[in-house]
């Protein structure tokens, strides 16, 4: 039996136009529906209608979905509430299953990854725009690995680019073993930056394998004594911004994706440090997904996965992510093909 990719190739060989075409999909699908805001109990596995792509859209058969802090922070109502969504999750990877009118850059069978906006990745199918939000999956990545690229990888790339860290400078990462932190280690090292990682000692081997120059274990070392006068500190850990500020030299930068210090304006000015919390979109045109994909295909960037959960355990996966102790990414397997490349 042909899979989606081989069918797409077969159609192309025959010269069959597949714009606006689709493979047979069921009427209903499994999805994790967020029924309101609150704890993990608001996430429910339900059967819902399979969506149809409109003009300029594609439908993706989801193989894997990544779990990010954004997911549970949205679930808890931390961001602006939007009651128009139903299905949870943002990052996904899978195969295009159908294309809407006017879509020419993609065809059924193409392997892709991306971010669903608004939410909708924790499902067997999703519909998304055909341009600007999905990308061809790196051929050397499994679908599980590819699903973990977008939010964590682009957040890390933004930190390296927007902080203007330069080759030879010192770059410290608080929470270095997590999805964003582990991506930032690799991206910074690829640019010739000296990387200091701050994490639990249980992650020492993992961080060494990623290429960290100096490894500091907060549960064993005096971090403040070992990490000081750093050019840029990337903080990825909630509640650690004040401590992270103390590691930065005067004239340096604290780049925090997990909130700024209390009374940040006064504290940062007194320390002579630029404190920056990124907004929802990159502040630099130099932040390009194509660079991250090129690194992945060249073997210079990888997504490390600590654990893969079945779709129905999405709530448990979010709580594990919320604990802040994951090594790399936590992933939801939506179909058995999730482990394929």
C-alpha positions as CSV (number, residue, x, y, z in Angstrom):
1,X,0.0,0.0,0.0
2,X,1.3,3.4,-0.9
3,X,1.8,6.0,1.8
4,X,0.9,9.7,1.4
5,X,4.4,10.6,0.1
6,X,4.5,7.9,-2.6
7,X,1.0,8.7,-3.8
8,X,1.9,12.4,-4.2
9,X,5.0,11.4,-6.2
10,X,2.9,9.0,-8.3
11,X,0.4,11.7,-9.1
12,X,3.3,14.1,-10.1
13,X,4.8,11.5,-12.4
14,X,1.5,11.0,-14.1
15,X,1.2,14.7,-14.6
16,X,-2.0,14.8,-12.6
17,X,-2.9,18.2,-11.1
18,X,-3.3,17.9,-7.4
19,X,-3.9,21.6,-6.6
20,X,-7.2,21.6,-4.6
21,X,-7.0,17.8,-4.2
22,X,-6.9,15.7,-1.1
23,X,-6.5,12.1,0.1
24,X,-9.4,10.4,1.7
25,X,-9.7,11.5,5.3
26,X,-12.2,10.3,7.9
27,X,-15.1,12.6,8.9
28,X,-14.0,12.6,12.6
29,X,-10.6,12.7,14.3
30,X,-9.1,12.5,17.8
31,X,-8.1,15.8,19.3
32,X,-7.2,17.3,22.7
33,X,-9.8,19.9,23.3
34,X,-9.1,22.7,25.8
35,X,-12.4,23.1,27.7
36,X,-11.8,26.5,29.3
37,X,-8.8,27.8,31.3
38,X,-7.1,26.2,34.3
39,X,-5.2,23.0,35.3
40,X,-4.5,19.9,33.2
41,X,-8.1,18.7,33.8
42,X,-9.4,21.2,31.2
43,X,-7.7,19.1,28.5
44,X,-10.1,16.5,27.1
45,X,-9.6,13.8,24.4
46,X,-12.6,14.1,22.1
47,X,-13.8,13.2,18.6
48,X,-14.3,16.3,16.5
49,X,-14.9,16.9,12.7
50,X,-11.8,16.8,10.4
51,X,-11.3,20.4,9.1
52,X,-11.3,21.2,5.4
53,X,-8.8,23.6,3.9
54,X,-10.0,26.8,2.3
55,X,-8.3,28.9,-0.4
56,X,-4.6,29.4,0.3
57,X,-4.6,26.7,3.0
58,X,-3.4,23.1,3.5
59,X,-4.6,20.3,5.7
60,X,-1.8,18.4,7.5
61,X,-2.2,14.9,8.8
62,X,-0.3,15.3,12.1
63,X,2.2,12.7,13.0
64,X,3.7,14.4,16.1
65,X,3.2,17.5,18.2
66,X,5.7,19.2,20.5
67,X,4.9,20.4,24.1
68,X,6.1,23.9,24.9
69,X,5.7,26.2,28.0
70,X,3.5,28.3,25.7
71,X,1.0,25.4,25.7
72,X,0.4,25.2,29.4
73,X,0.8,29.0,29.9
74,X,-2.0,29.5,27.4
75,X,-4.0,26.8,29.1
76,X,-3.8,28.6,32.4
77,X,-5.0,31.9,30.9
78,X,-1.6,33.7,31.2
79,X,-1.9,35.2,27.8
80,X,-4.8,37.2,26.3
81,X,-7.8,34.8,26.4
82,X,-9.2,33.8,23.0
83,X,-12.3,31.7,23.3
84,X,-12.4,31.1,19.5
85,X,-10.0,28.1,19.8
86,X,-10.8,24.6,20.9
87,X,-7.9,22.3,20.1
88,X,-4.7,22.7,22.2
89,X,-1.1,22.8,21.0
90,X,1.1,24.8,18.6
91,X,4.0,22.9,17.2
92,X,3.5,20.0,14.8
93,X,5.0,17.8,12.1
94,X,3.3,15.6,9.6
95,X,2.3,15.2,5.9
96,X,0.2,17.4,3.8
97,X,-3.1,15.6,3.2
98,X,-5.1,18.2,1.2
99,X,-4.5,21.6,-0.5
100,X,-7.0,24.4,-1.0
101,X,-7.6,26.4,-4.1
102,X,-4.6,28.5,-5.2
103,X,-2.0,26.5,-3.4
104,X,0.9,25.6,-5.7
105,X,3.9,25.5,-3.4
106,X,2.8,22.3,-1.6
107,X,1.2,19.1,-2.6
108,X,-0.3,16.1,-0.8
109,X,2.5,13.9,0.5
110,X,4.9,16.7,1.3
111,X,6.5,16.3,4.8
112,X,6.3,19.5,6.8
113,X,6.6,21.0,10.2
114,X,5.5,24.3,11.7
115,X,3.3,26.2,14.2
116,X,-0.5,26.3,14.2
117,X,-1.9,29.7,15.0
118,X,-4.2,29.9,16.9
119,X,-3.8,26.5,18.6
120,X,-4.7,23.2,17.0
121,X,-1.6,20.9,16.9
122,X,-2.8,18.3,19.4
123,X,-5.0,16.5,16.8
124,X,-4.9,14.0,14.0
125,X,-5.4,16.7,11.3
126,X,-5.1,20.5,11.2
127,X,-5.6,23.2,8.7
128,X,-3.1,26.1,8.3
129,X,-2.0,28.8,5.9
130,X,0.1,27.5,3.1
131,X,2.7,30.3,3.2
132,X,5.0,31.5,5.9
133,X,4.1,29.1,8.8
134,X,5.0,25.7,7.5
135,X,8.3,24.4,6.2
136,X,9.7,21.3,4.5
137,X,10.8,18.8,7.2
138,X,14.6,18.2,7.3
139,X,15.2,14.8,5.7
140,X,17.5,13.7,8.5
141,X,14.9,14.4,11.2
142,X,12.1,12.2,12.4
143,X,8.6,13.7,12.6
144,X,9.0,13.7,16.4
145,X,12.2,15.7,16.1
146,X,10.8,18.1,13.5
147,X,7.8,18.9,15.6
148,X,10.2,20.3,18.3
149,X,11.9,22.8,16.0
150,X,9.8,25.8,15.7
151,X,9.0,27.5,19.0
152,X,12.1,26.3,20.9
153,X,14.5,26.6,18.0
154,X,13.3,30.0,16.8
155,X,13.3,31.4,20.4
156,X,16.9,30.3,20.8
157,X,17.9,31.7,17.4
158,X,16.3,35.0,18.3
159,X,18.2,35.2,21.5
160,X,21.5,34.6,19.8
161,X,20.8,37.1,17.0
162,X,19.0,39.8,18.9
163,X,21.5,39.8,21.7
164,X,24.3,40.5,19.2
165,X,26.6,38.0,20.9
166,X,29.8,37.8,19.0
167,X,32.4,35.1,18.4
168,X,34.7,34.8,21.4
169,X,32.3,36.4,23.8
170,X,30.8,34.6,26.8
171,X,27.2,33.5,26.6
172,X,25.6,32.0,29.8
173,X,22.3,30.1,29.6
174,X,20.1,29.6,32.6
175,X,18.0,26.5,32.2
176,X,20.3,25.2,29.5
177,X,19.0,21.6,29.3
178,X,15.5,22.6,28.3
179,X,14.1,22.9,24.8
180,X,15.1,26.6,24.3
181,X,18.3,26.3,26.3
182,X,19.6,23.2,24.5
183,X,18.9,24.8,21.1
184,X,20.7,28.0,22.2
185,X,23.8,26.0,23.2
186,X,24.1,24.6,19.7
187,X,23.3,27.8,17.8
188,X,25.8,29.8,19.9
189,X,28.5,27.2,19.5
190,X,28.0,27.1,15.7
191,X,28.7,30.9,15.7
192,X,32.0,30.6,17.7
193,X,30.6,31.8,21.0
194,X,31.9,30.5,24.4
195,X,28.9,28.9,26.1
196,X,28.4,28.6,29.9
197,X,25.5,26.4,30.9
198,X,23.6,26.5,34.1
199,X,21.4,23.5,35.0
200,X,21.0,20.6,37.3
201,X,24.1,18.3,37.6
202,X,21.9,15.5,36.2
203,X,22.2,17.2,32.8
204,X,26.0,17.4,32.8
205,X,26.6,14.6,30.2
206,X,23.9,16.0,28.0
207,X,25.2,19.5,28.0
208,X,28.8,18.3,27.4
209,X,27.6,16.4,24.4
210,X,26.0,19.6,23.0
211,X,29.3,21.3,23.2
212,X,29.1,23.5,26.3
213,X,32.4,25.1,27.2
214,X,31.7,25.5,30.9
215,X,29.1,23.5,32.8
216,X,27.8,24.9,36.1
217,X,25.4,22.8,38.2
218,X,23.1,24.9,40.4
219,X,22.6,22.0,42.8
220,X,26.3,21.5,43.4
221,X,28.2,24.7,42.5
222,X,28.1,28.3,43.8
223,X,26.7,29.7,40.6
224,X,27.3,33.4,41.5
225,X,30.9,32.6,42.2
226,X,31.5,30.7,38.9
227,X,29.4,32.8,36.6
228,X,30.2,36.6,36.5
229,X,31.1,39.3,34.1
230,X,29.3,37.5,31.2
231,X,28.6,39.4,28.0
232,X,25.1,38.0,27.5
233,X,22.9,35.9,29.8
234,X,19.9,34.0,28.3
235,X,17.4,33.2,31.0
236,X,14.9,30.5,30.2
237,X,13.8,29.7,33.8
238,X,10.8,31.2,35.6
239,X,11.8,33.0,38.7
240,X,15.5,33.3,37.9
241,X,15.7,36.7,36.3
242,X,17.1,38.5,39.4
243,X,19.8,35.9,39.8
244,X,20.6,35.9,36.1
245,X,21.1,39.7,36.2
246,X,23.9,39.4,38.6
247,X,25.9,37.2,36.2
248,X,26.0,40.0,33.5
249,X,28.9,42.4,33.2
250,X,28.4,46.1,33.0
251,X,27.6,47.0,29.4
252,X,26.3,43.5,28.8
253,X,22.8,42.1,28.2
254,X,20.2,40.0,30.1
255,X,18.0,38.4,27.5
256,X,15.1,36.8,29.3
257,X,12.3,34.7,27.8
258,X,11.0,33.9,31.2
259,X,10.3,37.4,32.6
260,X,12.5,40.3,33.7
261,X,13.6,41.0,37.3
262,X,11.2,42.8,39.6
263,X,11.6,46.5,39.3
264,X,13.7,45.8,36.2
265,X,14.1,49.3,35.0
266,X,15.8,50.5,38.2
267,X,17.8,47.3,38.8
268,X,19.1,47.0,35.3
269,X,20.0,50.6,35.2
270,X,21.9,50.3,38.4
271,X,23.8,47.2,37.1
272,X,24.6,49.0,33.8
273,X,22.9,46.1,32.0
274,X,20.5,46.1,29.0
275,X,17.5,43.9,30.0
276,X,15.5,42.6,27.2
277,X,12.4,40.5,27.0
278,X,11.5,39.5,23.4
279,X,8.1,40.4,21.9
280,X,5.9,38.0,19.9
281,X,7.7,38.6,16.6
282,X,11.5,38.9,15.8
283,X,13.0,42.3,16.0
284,X,15.6,41.4,13.4
285,X,15.3,40.3,9.8
286,X,18.3,38.1,10.4
287,X,16.2,35.7,12.4
288,X,15.4,33.2,9.7
289,X,14.0,29.7,9.9
290,X,16.0,28.8,6.8
291,X,19.2,29.2,8.8
292,X,17.9,26.7,11.5
293,X,16.9,24.2,8.8
294,X,20.3,24.5,7.1
295,X,21.9,23.8,10.5
296,X,19.7,20.8,11.0
297,X,20.4,19.3,7.6
298,X,24.1,19.8,8.1
299,X,24.0,18.0,11.4
300,X,24.9,21.1,13.5
301,X,21.5,21.3,15.2
302,X,19.4,18.6,16.6
303,X,16.3,18.3,18.7
304,X,16.9,16.1,21.7
305,X,13.8,14.2,23.0
306,X,13.5,13.1,26.6
307,X,10.1,11.4,26.3
308,X,7.4,10.7,23.8
309,X,3.8,10.5,25.1
310,X,0.7,9.2,23.3
311,X,-1.8,11.9,22.3
312,X,-4.2,11.0,25.0
313,X,-1.5,11.8,27.7
314,X,-1.2,15.4,26.6
315,X,-2.1,16.7,30.1
316,X,0.6,14.6,31.7
317,X,3.1,15.8,29.1
318,X,2.2,19.5,29.8
319,X,2.7,19.0,33.5
320,X,6.0,17.3,33.0
321,X,7.1,20.3,30.8
322,X,5.8,22.7,33.5
323,X,8.1,21.1,36.1
324,X,11.0,22.6,34.3
325,X,13.2,19.5,34.6
326,X,12.9,18.0,31.1
327,X,16.1,17.3,29.1
328,X,15.4,18.6,25.7
329,X,11.8,18.2,24.3
330,X,8.7,16.4,25.3
331,X,6.7,15.2,22.3
332,X,3.2,13.8,21.6
333,X,3.1,10.9,19.1
334,X,-0.2,11.2,17.2
335,X,0.4,8.3,14.7
336,X,2.8,5.4,14.6
337,X,4.6,7.2,11.7
338,X,5.9,9.8,14.1
339,X,9.2,8.0,14.5
340,X,9.8,7.9,10.7
341,X,12.2,10.2,8.8
